[in-house]
Amino acid sequence: MTNQEIKNLCVSLVEAEEEEGVINILKRSRLWDDQAVWENYDHNPNNFSTIGNQQSSPDTALVEKIINSVDAVLMRECWRSGVRPDSPSAPKNIAEALEKYFGIYDGKLSSIDASIRALIAQNILLVATGQKSNPSYSIIDFGEGQTPQKIPDTFLSLNKKNKLNVQFVQGKFNMGGTGALQFCSKKFNLQLIISRRDPKIYRDESDSSANNWGFTVIRREDP
């Protein structure tokens, strides 16, 4: 596929509101039934032993996604300040990070006025589209982002130590975000991830995809 075809595919997937629409798009692109383009989550065929044992309700699973967005925004600010998030120079806890990067004293939103809260809130959006009785939820954040090359080792990994040594984030164990998967769509638990590395932060010069957008679709396969 050309870059333009890949971009068009991504946009079509973003605009799809229901499971059937996503499947039809991928079938037209000859991707849905092509096993060569699909990979086990975390390269682990036994991944559901972890994925299926996260949150027991959809609301708590959704909250976990938003927590990950908060972490991503704080990580972005740390990188932008020229500090590695896992270094001794990084904030020691969430409250310190919120005060340092957003002026939120002691991590309490009540310490800032409504206009500042509204400005900070623009970093993370929760959007519901489609049918009111069966909406499609999108979580959009302006966090650190990941390059296409890094997506398998970040968004699509399990039990890795990506954030284990970062003291100012909440999601440390690299699994909680997968809890939403079992509540996604009707049958195939479809989820779309789109990301790009924040252009204002450190980039790995060995990563040839550093300036590109990346996207992937997650689906469930029966055993």
N, C-alpha and C positions, 0 to 999 in steps of 0.2 A: 504494500500500500504506500502511496505517496504521502508526504507530510500533510497536504491539503485534505486527502481522503481520511487520514487519521484525525485531523482536526474536526472534519465534518461528522465523523463517527462520534467523537466525544461530545460535540454540541447536541447531536441527536439523542444521545443517552441522557444528557442533562435535561432535555425537554420532555423525555418520556415520564409519564406519571404512574404507570401501572406495570406490573410484572410482564403481562402479555406484550406490551409495547417494547420493552427492553429485549425480550426474546426474539421478537420479529426483526428488530434492528440488527441484532447479532446474527440471525439466520440469513438475512439479506447480505450481510458482509461475509458470510460463510465462516463464521467464527463459533457459533453456538455448538455445532456438532463436530468441530475439529479439535480432537483431543490434544493435538500437538501444541495448541496455543494456551492450554490450561495447565496449571501447576497446583499441586497440593499446598494448602495454606501452611506457611512455615516449612515447606518442603517435607511435610510430615503427614503421612497417610492416616495417622492416629490422632490428628489434631482435635477432633471433636471431644476427646476425653478432657481437654482443657476448655474449649469453646463452649461446650454444653454444660459446664459447671460454674458459670459465672452468675450474673443476677437472675433472680427467679421471676422478675416482673419487668414489663417493658418500660415503665417510668424510671425505675432505678437504672436500667441499662442506658436510657437516654441521658440521664444525669451524668453517667460515667463518660459519655462522649463529650459533654460540655466541659467536664473537669479536664479532659485531655486537651481541649481547646485552650483553657486557661493556662495549663502548663506550657503549651506551644507559644502563647503570647509572652509569657514571662521568659521563656528560653530565648525568644527573639530579642527581647530587650537586653538580656544578658550578653548575647552575641554582639549586638549593636554597640554595646559599651566597650567592646574589645576584650571581654573576659570569657573564658571557657566555662560553661555552666557547671562542669564537674571539678573545677579548680578550687583551691583554698580561698581565692579572692572573690568567689561568687557568694551571693547571699546565703546565710545559714538556715533560713526558714522562709515560709511563704510571707509572713508579715513583713519581714525585712525587705523582701523583694518588692512587695506592693508599695512600701513606703519609698524605697529607693528609686523605682522606675516610674511610679504613677503618683507619688505624693500622698498616698493613702496611709495616714498615721496609724500605726499599730495594726494595719491590715483591716481597719474598720471603715466601711463605705460612708458611715455617718460623719466621718471627719472631713469630707469634701462636699462642695455644694452640688446642686442638681445639674448644673450645666457641665461641670467636670465629669460627673457620673455618666451623663448622656454621651459625652465625647469618648470616654473609656469604653462604654458599652458597644460602640461601633466596631470594636475589635472582634466581636463574636456575635453571629446572627443565627437565630433558629427560625427557619422559614417553613411554613406548611403550604403546599400547593395541591392541585388536583381536587378530587371529590371530598366534600366536607365529611362524609361518612367513612371515607377510607383515604386519608391524605398521604401525600408523599412528603417526608420530612427531609430537609436539607440543613446541615450544620456547616456554617461558613465561618472560618476564622482567618485572621491576618497574623498567624503565628510564624514560626521559623520556616515552616514548609520543608519538603523533601524533594530531592531530585529524582527523576525516573530510575536512575541506577540504585538509589538508596531505598526506594519504596519496598522491595522485598525484605530488607533487613530492618525496617522500621514499622510501617503500617501493617505489613503482612508477616510479622514475626511473632513468636510466642516465647515467653520466659527468658528473653535476652536481657542483658544488663544495660540497655540503652540509657535509662534514666536512673539506674540504681544508685549511682554516686552523686546525683544532683539533689542537693538538700532542700531546695525551695519548691519542689513540685510534689503533687499528690499521687500521681499515677506512676509508681515505681516498678511494678512487677510485670509489665509488658503482657497483659492478658485481659484486663478489665474491659477494654474497648470492644472486644469480640463478643461480649455478652449480648449486644444488640442484634447480632446476626440471626439468632433463632426467632426473633420477633419481626424480621424484615420480610415483606411480601407474603404471598399465599403459600407457595410450595417450595421455591428454590432459594429463599432467604437472600435475595439479591441486594447487593450494596455497591454503590459507585463511589470510588475515591479519586479525587483530582487534586494535584498538588504541584507547587513550584517553590523552589528555595527562595527565601527572601533575598532580593538582590543587594541589600544593604549589609549583609552579614558575611562572616567567613565562609569561603568556599574551598573545597578540596580541588586543587589544580589537576589532580589525576582523574577527576570525574568529568568525562567528556559530555555528560548530560547536564552540567551545572546550570546552563541558561535555559533549559527546556522545561515545558510543562509535561507532567506525566499523569496517566490515569489507568485505572484497572477496575475490573468488575469482579466481585466475589459472588459465588453461587454455591449452593449446597448440592452435593451428589449423594444419593442413597448408597449405603454400603453394598 
